[in-house]
């Protein structure tokens, strides 16, 4: 059973993910990515998809041309869990 993060765990996790913002509905974190064009955005999405499959943890996301909006929340837990935090760090690493 995966649990949501406590208030203290949330604060600590978010401090290490300054690019991500808290969203209320669903309870999670979100980040907007903007690329040079659609192909660059879709290539990024492909890489995230591979990370998600490897983690068995999948984003809620949308793409408009060169923009990708990602929300991470854990459906099984009903909110923000460590899986979301871990995937956010892995996604951030794609940009390095
Ligand atoms: N992705 N975001 C998210 N939340 C989940 O609860 C989840 C998932 N991907 C796969 C997954 N759960 C499976 O392990 C089953 O629990 C459905």
Backbone and ligand atoms as CSV (ligand in chain L), in Angstrom:
chain,resi,resn,atom,element,x,y,z
A,1,UNK,N,N,0.871,-1.200,0.000
A,1,UNK,CA,C,0.000,0.000,0.000
A,1,UNK,C,C,0.901,1.241,0.000
A,2,UNK,N,N,0.692,2.131,-0.945
A,2,UNK,CA,C,1.473,3.356,-0.997
A,2,UNK,C,C,0.728,4.458,-0.229
A,3,UNK,N,N,1.493,5.190,0.593
A,3,UNK,CA,C,0.865,6.233,1.425
A,3,UNK,C,C,1.195,7.618,0.888
A,4,UNK,N,N,0.319,8.554,1.166
A,4,UNK,CA,C,0.634,9.946,0.809
A,4,UNK,C,C,1.676,10.472,1.794
A,5,UNK,N,N,2.361,11.526,1.387
A,5,UNK,CA,C,3.410,12.099,2.239
A,5,UNK,C,C,2.777,12.884,3.390
A,6,UNK,N,N,3.462,12.884,4.524
A,6,UNK,CA,C,3.020,13.725,5.645
A,6,UNK,C,C,3.342,15.184,5.313
A,7,UNK,N,N,2.828,16.094,6.097
A,7,UNK,CA,C,3.094,17.513,5.854
A,7,UNK,C,C,4.596,17.802,5.876
A,8,UNK,N,N,5.291,17.162,6.826
A,8,UNK,CA,C,6.740,17.398,6.931
A,8,UNK,C,C,7.458,16.834,5.709
A,9,UNK,N,N,7.049,15.642,5.300
A,9,UNK,CA,C,7.684,15.009,4.124
A,9,UNK,C,C,7.407,15.840,2.868
A,10,UNK,N,N,6.216,16.355,2.760
A,10,UNK,CA,C,5.862,17.210,1.615
A,10,UNK,C,C,6.759,18.422,1.545
A,11,UNK,N,N,6.916,19.096,2.686
A,11,UNK,CA,C,7.720,20.327,2.728
A,11,UNK,C,C,9.157,20.031,2.314
A,12,UNK,N,N,9.698,18.948,2.839
A,12,UNK,CA,C,11.089,18.587,2.516
A,12,UNK,C,C,11.217,18.234,1.034
A,13,UNK,N,N,10.269,17.502,0.520
A,13,UNK,CA,C,10.323,17.082,-0.893
A,13,UNK,C,C,10.205,18.285,-1.828
A,14,UNK,N,N,9.266,19.170,-1.511
A,14,UNK,CA,C,9.038,20.333,-2.375
A,14,UNK,C,C,10.225,21.286,-2.358
A,15,UNK,N,N,10.931,21.332,-1.245
A,15,UNK,CA,C,12.108,22.210,-1.156
A,15,UNK,C,C,13.183,21.762,-2.156
A,16,UNK,N,N,13.182,20.473,-2.469
A,16,UNK,CA,C,14.167,19.941,-3.423
A,16,UNK,C,C,13.637,19.948,-4.855
A,17,UNK,N,N,12.407,20.397,-5.031
A,17,UNK,CA,C,11.787,20.430,-6.367
A,17,UNK,C,C,11.217,21.829,-6.630
A,18,UNK,N,N,12.065,22.841,-6.610
A,18,UNK,CA,C,11.588,24.229,-6.742
A,18,UNK,C,C,10.897,24.521,-8.073
A,19,UNK,N,N,11.189,23.724,-9.101
A,19,UNK,CA,C,10.568,23.962,-10.410
A,19,UNK,C,C,9.115,23.471,-10.453
A,20,UNK,N,N,8.727,22.669,-9.467
A,20,UNK,CA,C,7.392,22.067,-9.450
A,20,UNK,C,C,6.495,22.828,-8.483
A,21,UNK,N,N,5.253,22.951,-8.857
A,21,UNK,CA,C,4.308,23.660,-7.987
A,21,UNK,C,C,3.235,22.685,-7.493
A,22,UNK,N,N,2.717,22.962,-6.316
A,22,UNK,CA,C,1.689,22.113,-5.726
A,22,UNK,C,C,0.361,22.395,-6.430
A,23,UNK,N,N,-0.366,21.336,-6.767
A,23,UNK,CA,C,-1.728,21.493,-7.289
A,23,UNK,C,C,-2.678,20.814,-6.301
A,24,UNK,N,N,-3.882,21.349,-6.227
A,24,UNK,CA,C,-4.822,20.851,-5.208
A,24,UNK,C,C,-5.689,19.709,-5.727
A,25,UNK,N,N,-6.078,19.829,-6.982
A,25,UNK,CA,C,-7.020,18.837,-7.516
A,25,UNK,C,C,-6.485,18.303,-8.851
A,26,UNK,N,N,-5.873,17.127,-8.925
A,26,UNK,CA,C,-5.676,16.229,-7.797
A,26,UNK,C,C,-4.517,16.696,-6.921
A,27,UNK,N,N,-4.431,16.164,-5.732
A,27,UNK,CA,C,-3.343,16.511,-4.816
A,27,UNK,C,C,-2.023,16.015,-5.412
A,28,UNK,N,N,-1.227,16.957,-5.922
A,28,UNK,CA,C,0.013,16.540,-6.557
A,28,UNK,C,C,0.920,17.709,-6.830
A,29,UNK,N,N,1.839,17.500,-7.782
A,29,UNK,CA,C,2.767,18.566,-8.178
A,29,UNK,C,C,2.758,18.669,-9.693
A,30,UNK,N,N,3.037,19.871,-10.180
A,30,UNK,CA,C,2.910,20.132,-11.609
A,30,UNK,C,C,4.085,20.967,-12.107
A,31,UNK,N,N,4.449,20.750,-13.347
A,31,UNK,CA,C,5.484,21.568,-13.985
A,31,UNK,C,C,5.162,21.694,-15.462
A,32,UNK,N,N,5.424,22.907,-16.036
A,32,UNK,CA,C,5.255,23.155,-17.466
A,32,UNK,C,C,6.630,23.147,-18.114
A,33,UNK,N,N,6.747,22.430,-19.225
A,33,UNK,CA,C,7.971,22.369,-20.010
A,33,UNK,C,C,7.680,22.974,-21.384
A,34,UNK,N,N,8.599,23.834,-21.845
A,34,UNK,CA,C,8.439,24.453,-23.163
A,34,UNK,C,C,9.695,24.156,-23.983
A,35,UNK,N,N,9.451,23.638,-25.211
A,35,UNK,CA,C,10.556,23.219,-26.082
A,35,UNK,C,C,10.567,24.057,-27.360
A,36,UNK,N,N,11.569,23.820,-28.185
A,36,UNK,CA,C,11.737,24.637,-29.408
A,36,UNK,C,C,10.631,24.372,-30.418
A,37,UNK,N,N,10.145,23.130,-30.414
A,37,UNK,CA,C,9.094,22.792,-31.388
A,37,UNK,C,C,8.399,21.509,-30.939
A,38,UNK,N,N,7.449,21.055,-31.758
A,38,UNK,CA,C,6.651,19.887,-31.361
A,38,UNK,C,C,7.509,18.635,-31.262
A,39,UNK,N,N,8.419,18.458,-32.187
A,39,UNK,CA,C,9.224,17.229,-32.203
A,39,UNK,C,C,10.083,17.140,-30.944
A,40,UNK,N,N,10.626,18.258,-30.515
A,40,UNK,CA,C,11.420,18.262,-29.275
A,40,UNK,C,C,10.526,17.920,-28.082
A,41,UNK,N,N,9.316,18.486,-28.076
A,41,UNK,CA,C,8.379,18.202,-26.974
A,41,UNK,C,C,7.998,16.729,-26.967
A,42,UNK,N,N,7.732,16.189,-28.144
A,42,UNK,CA,C,7.300,14.787,-28.205
A,42,UNK,C,C,8.448,13.841,-27.867
A,43,UNK,N,N,9.671,14.237,-28.239
A,43,UNK,CA,C,10.826,13.419,-27.865
A,43,UNK,C,C,10.984,13.357,-26.357
A,44,UNK,N,N,10.749,14.509,-25.708
A,44,UNK,CA,C,10.785,14.560,-24.240
A,44,UNK,C,C,9.709,13.656,-23.658
A,45,UNK,N,N,8.526,13.717,-24.228
A,45,UNK,CA,C,7.422,12.874,-23.734
A,45,UNK,C,C,7.766,11.397,-23.879
A,46,UNK,N,N,8.422,11.064,-24.962
A,46,UNK,CA,C,8.822,9.666,-25.169
A,46,UNK,C,C,9.785,9.211,-24.069
A,47,UNK,N,N,10.729,10.062,-23.717
A,47,UNK,CA,C,11.700,9.729,-22.674
A,47,UNK,C,C,11.001,9.625,-21.314
A,48,UNK,N,N,10.045,10.519,-21.059
A,48,UNK,CA,C,9.291,10.446,-19.797
A,48,UNK,C,C,8.475,9.159,-19.754
A,49,UNK,N,N,7.919,8.784,-20.883
A,49,UNK,CA,C,7.110,7.557,-20.939
A,49,UNK,C,C,7.950,6.343,-20.550
A,50,UNK,N,N,9.190,6.321,-21.003
A,50,UNK,CA,C,10.083,5.210,-20.666
A,50,UNK,C,C,10.404,5.210,-19.173
A,51,UNK,N,N,10.642,6.396,-18.614
A,51,UNK,CA,C,10.870,6.507,-17.163
A,51,UNK,C,C,9.646,6.014,-16.393
A,52,UNK,N,N,8.477,6.409,-16.876
A,52,UNK,CA,C,7.226,6.055,-16.185
A,52,UNK,C,C,7.012,4.554,-16.194
A,53,UNK,N,N,7.266,3.952,-17.322
A,53,UNK,CA,C,7.113,2.499,-17.409
A,53,UNK,C,C,8.101,1.799,-16.475
A,54,UNK,N,N,9.307,2.311,-16.447
A,54,UNK,CA,C,10.327,1.698,-15.584
A,54,UNK,C,C,9.918,1.828,-14.107
A,55,UNK,N,N,9.290,2.949,-13.781
A,55,UNK,CA,C,8.883,3.200,-12.382
A,55,UNK,C,C,7.513,2.624,-12.071
A,56,UNK,N,N,6.815,2.145,-13.104
A,56,UNK,CA,C,5.402,1.755,-12.967
A,56,UNK,C,C,4.631,2.875,-12.281
A,57,UNK,N,N,4.891,4.099,-12.702
A,57,UNK,CA,C,4.233,5.268,-12.139
A,57,UNK,C,C,4.070,6.280,-13.268
A,58,UNK,N,N,2.844,6.680,-13.553
A,58,UNK,CA,C,2.559,7.389,-14.800
A,58,UNK,C,C,2.012,8.795,-14.588
A,59,UNK,N,N,2.446,9.705,-15.428
A,59,UNK,CA,C,2.018,11.111,-15.275
A,59,UNK,C,C,0.607,11.335,-15.807
A,60,UNK,N,N,0.004,12.422,-15.322
A,60,UNK,CA,C,-1.188,12.982,-15.972
A,60,UNK,C,C,-0.628,14.163,-16.744
A,61,UNK,N,N,-0.779,14.176,-18.048
A,61,UNK,CA,C,-0.090,15.208,-18.810
A,61,UNK,C,C,-0.878,15.613,-20.042
A,62,UNK,N,N,-0.466,16.825,-20.556
A,62,UNK,CA,C,-1.065,17.299,-21.801
A,62,UNK,C,C,0.039,17.962,-22.621
A,63,UNK,N,N,-0.188,17.960,-23.941
A,63,UNK,CA,C,0.794,18.551,-24.869
A,63,UNK,C,C,0.069,19.414,-25.868
A,64,UNK,N,N,0.551,20.690,-25.986
A,64,UNK,CA,C,0.054,21.576,-27.036
A,64,UNK,C,C,1.285,22.082,-27.793
A,65,UNK,N,N,1.462,21.593,-28.980
A,65,UNK,CA,C,2.595,21.973,-29.848
A,65,UNK,C,C,3.930,21.781,-29.092
A,66,UNK,N,N,4.573,22.861,-28.616
A,66,UNK,CA,C,5.900,22.722,-27.988
A,66,UNK,C,C,5.844,22.728,-26.470
A,67,UNK,N,N,4.592,22.653,-25.931
A,67,UNK,CA,C,4.407,22.732,-24.475
A,67,UNK,C,C,3.967,21.374,-23.929
A,68,UNK,N,N,4.540,20.996,-22.786
A,68,UNK,CA,C,4.132,19.765,-22.097
A,68,UNK,C,C,3.845,20.134,-20.646
A,69,UNK,N,N,2.613,19.884,-20.210
A,69,UNK,CA,C,2.252,20.119,-18.812
A,69,UNK,C,C,2.102,18.778,-18.118
A,70,UNK,N,N,2.825,18.597,-17.033
A,70,UNK,CA,C,2.823,17.319,-16.315
A,70,UNK,C,C,2.295,17.518,-14.903
A,71,UNK,N,N,1.378,16.654,-14.492
A,71,UNK,CA,C,0.923,16.585,-13.103
A,71,UNK,C,C,1.288,15.197,-12.583
A,72,UNK,N,N,1.904,15.175,-11.415
A,72,UNK,CA,C,2.244,13.894,-10.779
A,72,UNK,C,C,1.425,13.734,-9.503
A,73,UNK,N,N,0.663,12.679,-9.442
A,73,UNK,CA,C,-0.120,12.327,-8.265
A,73,UNK,C,C,-0.233,10.804,-8.239
A,74,UNK,N,N,-0.475,10.247,-7.084
A,74,UNK,CA,C,-0.529,8.780,-6.973
A,74,UNK,C,C,-1.968,8.337,-6.777
A,75,UNK,N,N,-2.539,7.768,-7.808
A,75,UNK,CA,C,-3.960,7.389,-7.759
A,75,UNK,C,C,-4.199,6.369,-6.643
A,76,UNK,N,N,-3.287,5.400,-6.521
A,76,UNK,CA,C,-3.460,4.347,-5.509
A,76,UNK,C,C,-3.454,4.913,-4.091
A,77,UNK,N,N,-2.817,6.060,-3.902
A,77,UNK,CA,C,-2.731,6.653,-2.561
A,77,UNK,C,C,-3.743,7.785,-2.378
A,78,UNK,N,N,-4.229,8.282,-3.493
A,78,UNK,CA,C,-5.166,9.399,-3.430
A,78,UNK,C,C,-4.504,10.731,-3.195
A,79,UNK,N,N,-3.240,10.819,-3.616
A,79,UNK,CA,C,-2.570,12.109,-3.442
A,79,UNK,C,C,-1.083,12.010,-3.727
A,80,UNK,N,N,-0.331,12.958,-3.185
A,80,UNK,CA,C,1.113,13.046,-3.439
A,80,UNK,C,C,1.864,12.000,-2.612
A,81,UNK,N,N,2.639,11.175,-3.293
A,81,UNK,CA,C,3.436,10.155,-2.596
A,81,UNK,C,C,4.899,10.260,-3.023
A,82,UNK,N,N,5.729,9.423,-2.393
A,82,UNK,CA,C,7.154,9.413,-2.720
A,82,UNK,C,C,7.381,9.048,-4.180
A,83,UNK,N,N,6.484,8.260,-4.762
A,83,UNK,CA,C,6.629,7.882,-6.167
A,83,UNK,C,C,6.581,9.123,-7.072
A,84,UNK,N,N,5.731,10.060,-6.708
A,84,UNK,CA,C,5.633,11.296,-7.483
A,84,UNK,C,C,6.917,12.106,-7.364
A,85,UNK,N,N,7.437,12.183,-6.165
A,85,UNK,CA,C,8.683,12.923,-5.917
A,85,UNK,C,C,9.828,12.291,-6.696
A,86,UNK,N,N,9.927,10.985,-6.630
A,86,UNK,CA,C,11.010,10.282,-7.329
A,86,UNK,C,C,10.908,10.487,-8.838
A,87,UNK,N,N,9.692,10.412,-9.376
A,87,UNK,CA,C,9.528,10.594,-10.821
A,87,UNK,C,C,9.830,12.035,-11.222
A,88,UNK,N,N,9.467,12.971,-10.375
A,88,UNK,CA,C,9.769,14.386,-10.674
A,88,UNK,C,C,11.271,14.605,-10.774
A,89,UNK,N,N,12.030,14.024,-9.858
A,89,UNK,CA,C,13.493,14.141,-9.918
A,89,UNK,C,C,14.029,13.475,-11.185
A,90,UNK,N,N,13.477,12.333,-11.535
A,90,UNK,CA,C,13.944,11.631,-12.748
A,90,UNK,C,C,13.638,12.459,-13.987
A,91,UNK,N,N,12.467,13.082,-14.019
A,91,UNK,CA,C,12.109,13.947,-15.154
A,91,UNK,C,C,13.020,15.168,-15.203
A,92,UNK,N,N,13.271,15.775,-14.056
A,92,UNK,CA,C,14.199,16.912,-14.021
A,92,UNK,C,C,15.557,16.520,-14.614
A,93,UNK,N,N,15.982,15.295,-14.318
A,93,UNK,CA,C,17.312,14.846,-14.783
A,93,UNK,C,C,17.397,14.767,-16.301
A,94,UNK,N,N,16.252,14.608,-16.960
A,94,UNK,CA,C,16.249,14.549,-18.423
A,94,UNK,C,C,16.692,15.877,-19.035
A,95,UNK,N,N,16.556,16.947,-18.260
A,95,UNK,CA,C,16.852,18.282,-18.800
A,95,UNK,C,C,18.298,18.674,-18.579
A,96,UNK,N,N,19.012,17.869,-17.801
A,96,UNK,CA,C,20.407,18.236,-17.471
A,96,UNK,C,C,21.329,18.015,-18.665
L,1,LIG,N1,N,0.595,5.896,-11.751
L,1,LIG,N2,N,0.351,8.102,-11.076
L,1,LIG,C1,C,0.124,6.791,-10.870
L,1,LIG,N3,N,-0.583,6.408,-9.795
L,1,LIG,C2,C,-0.830,5.101,-9.550
L,1,LIG,O1,O,-1.478,4.787,-8.561
L,1,LIG,C3,C,-0.335,4.123,-10.450
L,1,LIG,C4,C,0.373,4.579,-11.563
L,1,LIG,N4,N,0.840,3.704,-12.461
L,1,LIG,C5,C,0.642,2.293,-12.347
L,1,LIG,C6,C,-0.060,1.882,-11.167
L,1,LIG,N5,N,-0.531,2.751,-10.267
L,1,LIG,C7,C,-0.168,0.380,-11.051
L,1,LIG,O2,O,0.901,-0.109,-10.271
L,1,LIG,C8,C,-1.399,-0.098,-10.418
L,1,LIG,O3,O,-1.361,0.263,-9.074
L,1,LIG,C9,C,-2.606,0.417,-11.108
